[in-house]
Amino acid sequence: MSVSNAYSNNNPKEKTIIVSGKIVDLNKNELLAGVSITTSQVEKTMYSDLNGNFFIYIKIKDTSNFKLEFSQVGYASKTLSYEDLSKVSGNIEITLTEE
C-alpha cells in the first residue's frame, strides 16, 4: 500500500491521503476482485478491480478515528487504522481469509 499525506490549503487540519495496493486470498494466493473498501469518516465505497488492485484518494479531518475496512462475502473483513496505514511505505498487500 502506498500512503501519501497532504494538507489542504483551505483547512490545515484536513489531510488528503492516497492508499493503493492489492488484495489477495491468503490461503489460495489469488487476487480478489470486487472487494468492498469503506471508510469510517466519508460515505464512500470503493472496490478492488479485476486484478485485485485498489486506489483510494480521500480527504479526512480526524486521523485518530479514521479506518478503512476491506470486506467481501465469504471472507473475514479486515480493518486498518490511520496509524496502521502511516507505518507503511510503498504498495501494500491486504490479505483476506475465507470464513
C-alpha positions as a Markdown table, in Angstrom:
| # | Residue | x | y | z |
|---|---|---|---|---|
| 1 | Met | 0.0 | 0.0 | 0.0 |
| 2 | Ser | 1.2 | 3.4 | -0.7 |
| 3 | Val | 0.1 | 6.1 | 1.7 |
| 4 | Ser | 0.7 | 9.8 | 0.9 |
| 5 | Asn | -0.3 | 12.7 | 3.1 |
| 6 | Ala | -1.0 | 16.3 | 2.1 |
| 7 | Tyr | -2.6 | 19.1 | 4.0 |
| 8 | Ser | -5.5 | 21.0 | 2.4 |
| 9 | Asn | -4.8 | 24.7 | 1.7 |
| 10 | Asn | -8.3 | 25.5 | 2.9 |
| 11 | Asn | -8.2 | 23.5 | 6.1 |
| 12 | Pro | -4.9 | 22.8 | 7.8 |
| 13 | Lys | -6.5 | 20.1 | 9.9 |
| 14 | Glu | -7.8 | 18.2 | 6.9 |
| 15 | Lys | -5.5 | 15.7 | 5.3 |
| 16 | Thr | -5.6 | 14.1 | 1.9 |
| 17 | Ile | -4.5 | 10.5 | 1.8 |
| 18 | Ile | -3.8 | 8.2 | -1.0 |
| 19 | Val | -3.8 | 4.5 | -0.4 |
| 20 | Ser | -3.1 | 1.9 | -3.0 |
| 21 | Gly | -2.2 | -1.8 | -3.2 |
| 22 | Lys | -3.7 | -5.2 | -4.0 |
| 23 | Ile | -6.0 | -7.6 | -2.2 |
| 24 | Val | -5.1 | -11.3 | -2.0 |
| 25 | Asp | -6.8 | -14.5 | -0.7 |
| 26 | Leu | -4.3 | -15.6 | 2.0 |
| 27 | Asn | -4.7 | -19.3 | 1.5 |
| 28 | Lys | -5.1 | -19.6 | -2.2 |
| 29 | Asn | -2.7 | -16.7 | -3.0 |
| 30 | Glu | -5.2 | -15.5 | -5.6 |
| 31 | Leu | -6.1 | -11.8 | -6.3 |
| 32 | Leu | -9.5 | -10.8 | -5.2 |
| 33 | Ala | -11.7 | -8.7 | -7.4 |
| 34 | Gly | -14.7 | -6.7 | -6.1 |
| 35 | Val | -13.6 | -6.4 | -2.5 |
| 36 | Ser | -15.5 | -3.6 | -0.9 |
| 37 | Ile | -13.4 | -0.8 | 0.7 |
| 38 | Thr | -15.3 | 1.6 | 3.0 |
| 39 | Thr | -14.1 | 4.4 | 5.2 |
| 40 | Ser | -15.2 | 5.4 | 8.7 |
| 41 | Gln | -15.4 | 9.1 | 8.0 |
| 42 | Val | -16.6 | 9.6 | 4.5 |
| 43 | Glu | -19.6 | 7.9 | 3.0 |
| 44 | Lys | -17.7 | 6.4 | 0.1 |
| 45 | Thr | -17.2 | 2.8 | -1.0 |
| 46 | Met | -14.6 | 1.7 | -3.5 |
| 47 | Tyr | -13.9 | -1.7 | -4.9 |
| 48 | Ser | -10.8 | -3.6 | -5.9 |
| 49 | Asp | -10.6 | -4.1 | -9.7 |
| 50 | Leu | -10.4 | -7.4 | -11.7 |
| 51 | Asn | -6.7 | -7.7 | -10.8 |
| 52 | Gly | -7.3 | -7.1 | -7.0 |
| 53 | Asn | -5.8 | -3.6 | -7.2 |
| 54 | Phe | -7.3 | -0.7 | -5.4 |
| 55 | Phe | -6.6 | 3.1 | -5.2 |
| 56 | Ile | -8.2 | 5.5 | -2.7 |
| 57 | Tyr | -7.9 | 9.2 | -2.7 |
| 58 | Ile | -9.8 | 10.8 | 0.2 |
| 59 | Lys | -9.8 | 13.9 | 2.5 |
| 60 | Ile | -10.1 | 13.2 | 6.2 |
| 61 | Lys | -10.5 | 15.5 | 9.2 |
| 62 | Asp | -9.7 | 13.3 | 12.1 |
| 63 | Thr | -6.8 | 10.8 | 11.7 |
| 64 | Ser | -7.3 | 9.3 | 15.1 |
| 65 | Asn | -10.7 | 7.9 | 14.2 |
| 66 | Phe | -10.0 | 7.1 | 10.5 |
| 67 | Lys | -10.4 | 3.4 | 9.5 |
| 68 | Leu | -10.5 | 1.5 | 6.2 |
| 69 | Glu | -12.5 | -1.7 | 6.1 |
| 70 | Phe | -11.9 | -4.4 | 3.4 |
| 71 | Ser | -14.7 | -6.9 | 3.1 |
| 72 | Gln | -16.2 | -9.5 | 0.7 |
| 73 | Val | -18.9 | -12.1 | 1.1 |
| 74 | Gly | -17.3 | -15.4 | 2.3 |
| 75 | Tyr | -14.2 | -13.7 | 3.8 |
| 76 | Ala | -13.4 | -12.3 | 7.2 |
| 77 | Ser | -13.2 | -8.5 | 6.9 |
| 78 | Lys | -10.0 | -6.6 | 7.7 |
| 79 | Thr | -9.9 | -3.1 | 9.2 |
| 80 | Leu | -6.8 | -0.8 | 9.2 |
| 81 | Ser | -6.5 | 2.4 | 11.2 |
| 82 | Tyr | -4.7 | 5.6 | 10.0 |
| 83 | Glu | -1.9 | 4.6 | 12.4 |
| 84 | Asp | -1.6 | 1.2 | 10.6 |
| 85 | Leu | -1.5 | 2.9 | 7.3 |
| 86 | Ser | 1.0 | 5.6 | 8.2 |
| 87 | Lys | 3.6 | 2.9 | 9.1 |
| 88 | Val | 3.7 | 1.5 | 5.5 |
| 89 | Ser | 5.6 | 2.8 | 2.6 |
| 90 | Gly | 5.1 | 1.6 | -1.0 |
| 91 | Asn | 2.4 | -0.6 | -2.2 |
| 92 | Ile | 0.6 | -2.8 | 0.4 |
| 93 | Glu | -0.9 | -6.2 | 0.1 |
| 94 | Ile | -4.1 | -6.8 | 2.0 |
| 95 | Thr | -4.7 | -10.5 | 2.7 |
| 96 | Leu | -8.2 | -11.8 | 3.5 |
| 97 | Thr | -9.1 | -15.3 | 4.7 |
| 98 | Glu | -12.1 | -17.3 | 3.9 |
| 99 | Glu | -14.7 | -17.7 | 6.7 |
